[in-house]
Amino acid sequence: MSSSSSLLFLFLLSLSVVKPTSGFKICAFNVQSFGDSKSQNTEVMRTLIQIVSRCDVCLLQEVRDTKQKAMALLMTALNRYDSQNQYAYVASERLGRTPSYQEQYVFVFRVGSVTVTDQYQYPDMLPGDEDAFSREPFIVRLHTPKTAIQNFVLVPQHTTPTNATKEIDALYDVFLDVKKKWKTEMVMFLGDFNADCGYLAKKNRQHVRLYSNQAFLWLIGDKEDTTVRQTTTCAYDRIVVHGEAFANAIVPQSARPFNFAEEYHLTEEQALVVSDHYPVEVELKAGSEHLAGHTPLIILMAFIIST
């Protein structure tokens, strides 16, 4: 092959190279009664902003923003903190069986990395059981162009501890509903399931379809500790995905609790002011970017042979 042909080959080869994008992190955090009081605490807000800014999409639970000011303050501070990105959020209605205690699910997401293409407040009217959940899932369908799978659904759940077994099992009915409604099986469940330490007895797991159905993969294992207090070791917070395709899109060993106390050098007392839970997180494999009009390798090989 002549020198000019060699240079041309190298140029064509450079056009065909697959260029990976950065990874994509999904987080879920029970912020423990996030509202006016915590939003006025400078140290708490600093830690929350650091945690949320690590994630492309972050589910916040126990948002009790009765004055509707706390989330606005968080978002303003977050966008000021991370000047390279802009963040937005979608929130559920206020949920709970009693007017005196209600919460919201909130998804904070990085604009550009995530587009919320659909949202759906689950009605909690299962056949034969009209009150399966204390806080019905607020379901979002996402488009994430930087990931390998690009389109999937997130189903959040913060169970009532004394009803955890029933509520986790009922998530299977939510899955069937999403599958029918949006014609997809690419579903991730995430949140504070209270799925350990007496609230979900191991003898009852055979009756929980998210456990008994082998199509569901529990990414946060029973041996993890998602609690801040040193006197407890419980895997309350979980991430579960459905199907082989979704499982293959997960970065191996990326699912874990995030020990923000250790990361940000906080004492247990300081960390507990933020929350008594650690966030849980998982990373999706990146997609790949191809330059327009790139030359397939089979054509390059033919070019080499011909020259």
C-alpha positions in Angstrom: 0.0 0.0 0.0 1.4 3.4 -1.0 2.1 6.1 1.6 -0.8 8.2 0.3 -3.1 5.1 0.5 -1.9 4.5 4.1 -2.7 8.1 5.1 -6.2 7.8 3.5 -6.8 4.5 5.3 -5.8 6.0 8.7 -8.1 8.9 8.0 -11.0 6.6 7.2 -10.3 4.5 10.2 -10.4 7.5 12.5 -13.9 8.2 11.2 -15.1 4.7 12.1 -13.9 4.7 15.7 -16.7 4.4 18.2 -16.5 7.2 20.8 -18.0 6.3 24.1 -19.9 8.9 26.1 -19.7 9.4 29.8 -21.7 7.2 32.2 -25.2 7.9 33.5 -26.0 7.7 37.3 -29.5 7.1 38.8 -30.0 7.8 42.5 -32.7 7.4 45.1 -32.6 9.3 48.4 -35.0 9.3 51.3 -34.3 12.9 52.5 -36.3 12.4 55.7 -38.9 15.1 55.9 -37.4 17.6 53.5 -39.3 20.9 53.8 -39.0 24.4 55.1 -36.8 23.7 58.1 -34.1 21.7 56.2 -34.1 24.1 53.3 -33.1 26.9 55.7 -30.2 24.9 57.1 -27.0 25.9 55.1 -25.0 22.8 56.0 -27.9 20.5 55.1 -28.4 22.2 51.8 -24.7 22.1 51.0 -24.7 18.3 51.5 -27.9 17.8 49.6 -26.6 19.7 46.6 -23.4 17.8 46.6 -25.3 14.5 46.6 -27.9 15.4 44.0 -25.3 16.9 41.6 -23.6 13.5 41.4 -26.7 12.1 39.6 -28.2 12.5 36.2 -31.5 11.7 37.7 -32.2 11.6 41.5 -35.4 10.4 43.1 -36.1 12.3 46.3 -38.6 10.9 48.8 -40.2 12.3 51.9 -40.4 15.7 50.4 -42.9 17.5 52.7 -42.7 20.9 51.1 -46.0 22.2 52.5 -45.1 25.9 51.8 -43.9 25.0 48.3 -40.6 26.9 48.8 -38.1 24.2 49.8 -37.8 22.6 46.3 -37.5 26.0 44.7 -34.6 26.9 47.0 -32.9 23.5 46.4 -33.1 23.9 42.6 -31.8 27.5 42.7 -28.9 26.5 44.8 -28.2 23.4 42.7 -28.1 25.3 39.5 -25.8 27.9 41.0 -23.5 25.2 42.4 -23.2 23.2 39.1 -22.7 26.0 36.5 -21.8 23.4 33.8 -25.3 21.9 33.9 -28.9 22.9 34.4 -31.3 20.9 36.5 -35.1 20.6 36.5 -37.6 18.5 38.3 -41.0 16.8 38.2 -43.1 16.1 41.3 -46.0 14.0 42.3 -49.1 15.3 44.0 -49.0 15.2 47.8 -49.5 11.5 48.8 -50.6 9.9 52.0 -53.6 8.3 53.7 -54.0 11.1 56.2 -54.0 14.9 55.6 -51.7 15.4 58.6 -48.8 13.4 56.9 -48.3 13.5 53.2 -45.2 13.4 51.0 -44.2 13.9 47.4 -42.0 11.9 45.1 -39.6 14.3 43.2 -37.4 13.4 40.3 -34.5 15.9 39.9 -32.8 15.5 36.5 -29.9 17.0 34.5 -31.3 18.8 31.5 -29.7 17.5 28.3 -28.9 14.1 29.8 -32.6 13.4 30.5 -35.9 14.2 29.0 -39.1 13.2 30.8 -41.3 12.0 28.0 -44.3 10.9 30.1 -45.4 10.9 33.7 -48.2 9.0 35.4 -49.6 9.0 38.9 -50.6 5.5 39.6 -54.2 5.4 40.7 -53.9 2.7 43.4 -57.0 0.9 42.4 -55.9 -2.7 42.0 -58.5 -5.4 41.4 -59.8 -6.5 44.7 -57.6 -4.1 46.7 -58.3 -0.4 46.3 -55.7 0.8 48.8 -52.5 -1.2 48.1 -50.1 1.8 48.7 -49.8 4.5 51.3 -48.0 6.6 48.7 -48.8 5.5 45.2 -45.9 5.4 42.7 -45.4 8.5 40.5 -44.1 6.9 37.4 -41.9 8.6 34.8 -40.8 7.5 31.3 -37.4 8.9 30.4 -35.3 9.4 27.2 -31.6 9.3 28.0 -29.6 9.7 24.7 -26.3 9.1 26.4 -27.1 5.7 27.6 -27.1 2.3 25.9 -30.8 1.7 26.4 -32.0 5.3 25.9 -35.6 4.8 26.9 -36.9 3.3 30.2 -39.3 3.8 33.0 -38.7 4.6 36.7 -41.2 3.5 39.4 -40.5 5.0 42.8 -41.8 3.6 46.0 -41.6 4.6 49.7 -43.4 1.9 51.6 -45.0 2.1 55.0 -42.8 -0.1 57.2 -45.7 -2.1 58.6 -47.1 -2.8 55.2 -43.8 -3.3 53.3 -44.4 -6.9 52.1 -47.8 -6.0 50.6 -46.6 -2.8 48.9 -43.5 -4.4 47.4 -45.6 -7.3 46.1 -48.1 -4.8 44.6 -45.3 -3.2 42.5 -45.7 -6.2 40.2 -49.2 -5.0 39.4 -47.7 -1.6 38.7 -45.3 -3.3 36.3 -48.1 -5.0 34.4 -50.0 -1.7 34.2 -46.9 0.2 32.8 -46.2 -2.7 30.4 -49.8 -2.4 29.0 -49.9 1.4 29.1 -46.6 2.2 27.5 -45.7 -1.1 25.7 -42.4 -1.4 27.5 -40.7 -3.8 29.9 -37.7 -1.6 30.5 -38.7 -0.8 34.1 -36.6 0.1 37.2 -38.1 0.2 40.7 -36.3 2.3 43.3 -36.7 3.9 46.7 -37.0 3.2 50.4 -38.8 -0.2 50.3 -38.2 -0.9 54.0 -37.1 -4.2 52.6 -35.1 -5.5 55.6 -34.7 -5.7 59.4 -38.1 -7.2 60.3 -40.3 -5.2 57.9 -39.8 -7.8 55.1 -39.3 -11.2 56.7 -37.4 -13.6 54.6 -40.0 -16.2 55.1 -42.5 -13.9 53.3 -40.4 -13.2 50.3 -41.8 -16.2 48.4 -45.1 -14.3 48.4 -43.5 -11.2 46.9 -43.6 -11.4 43.1 -40.7 -9.0 42.6 -38.7 -11.7 44.5 -40.2 -14.9 43.2 -40.2 -13.8 39.6 -36.7 -14.4 38.3 -37.1 -11.7 35.6 -36.5 -9.1 38.4 -32.9 -8.4 39.4 -32.3 -6.8 42.9 -29.2 -4.7 42.4 -28.9 -3.6 46.1 -28.3 -6.8 48.1 -29.4 -7.8 51.6 -25.9 -7.4 53.1 -25.7 -3.7 52.2 -26.4 -1.0 54.8 -28.4 2.0 53.6 -28.8 3.5 57.1 -26.8 6.3 58.7 -27.0 5.2 62.3 -24.1 3.0 63.3 -26.4 1.0 65.5 -28.4 -0.3 62.5 -27.4 -2.4 59.5 -30.4 -2.6 57.2 -30.9 -2.7 53.4 -34.0 -0.6 53.5 -33.4 1.2 50.2 -33.4 -0.8 47.0 -33.0 -0.7 43.2 -34.7 -3.4 41.1 -34.7 -3.8 37.3 -36.8 -6.0 35.0 -35.4 -8.1 32.2 -32.1 -9.2 30.7 -31.8 -6.2 28.5 -32.0 -3.7 31.4 -29.6 -5.9 33.5 -27.1 -5.9 30.6 -27.3 -2.1 30.5 -26.1 -1.8 34.1 -22.4 -1.0 34.8 -21.2 -4.1 36.8 -20.8 -3.5 40.6 -22.0 0.1 40.3 -25.1 -0.4 42.4 -24.4 0.6 46.0 -25.3 2.9 48.9 -23.5 6.2 48.8 -22.0 6.9 52.3 -22.1 10.7 52.2 -21.0 10.9 55.8 -17.7 9.3 55.0 -17.4 11.1 51.6 -17.9 14.5 53.1 -16.3 13.9 56.4 -19.4 14.3 58.5 -19.9 13.0 62.0 -22.9 10.7 62.5 -24.7 13.5 64.3 -24.1 15.9 61.3 -25.1 13.3 58.8 -28.4 12.5 60.7 -29.4 16.1 60.3 -29.4 15.5 56.6 -31.1 12.1 56.7 -31.1 8.8 58.5 -30.8 7.1 55.1 -27.9 6.9 52.6 -28.8 7.3 48.9 -28.6 4.3 46.7 -27.3 4.6 43.2 -26.5 2.7 40.0 -24.8 3.6 36.8 -26.0 2.8 33.3 -23.6 1.9 30.5 -22.9 4.8 28.1 -24.1 4.8 24.5 -21.7 5.6 21.7 -21.4 8.5 19.4 -20.6 7.9 15.7 -19.6 10.7 13.3 -22.1 11.0 10.5 -21.1 9.1 7.4 -18.5 7.0 9.1 -16.9 4.2 7.0 -17.8 0.6 8.2 -14.7 -1.6 8.9 -15.7 -4.1 6.2 -15.3 -1.3 3.6 -11.9 -0.4 5.1 -10.8 -4.0 4.9 -11.8 -4.1 1.3 -9.9 -0.9 0.7 -6.7 -2.4 2.2 -7.0 -5.5 0.1 -7.6 -3.5 -3.1 -4.5 -1.4 -2.5 
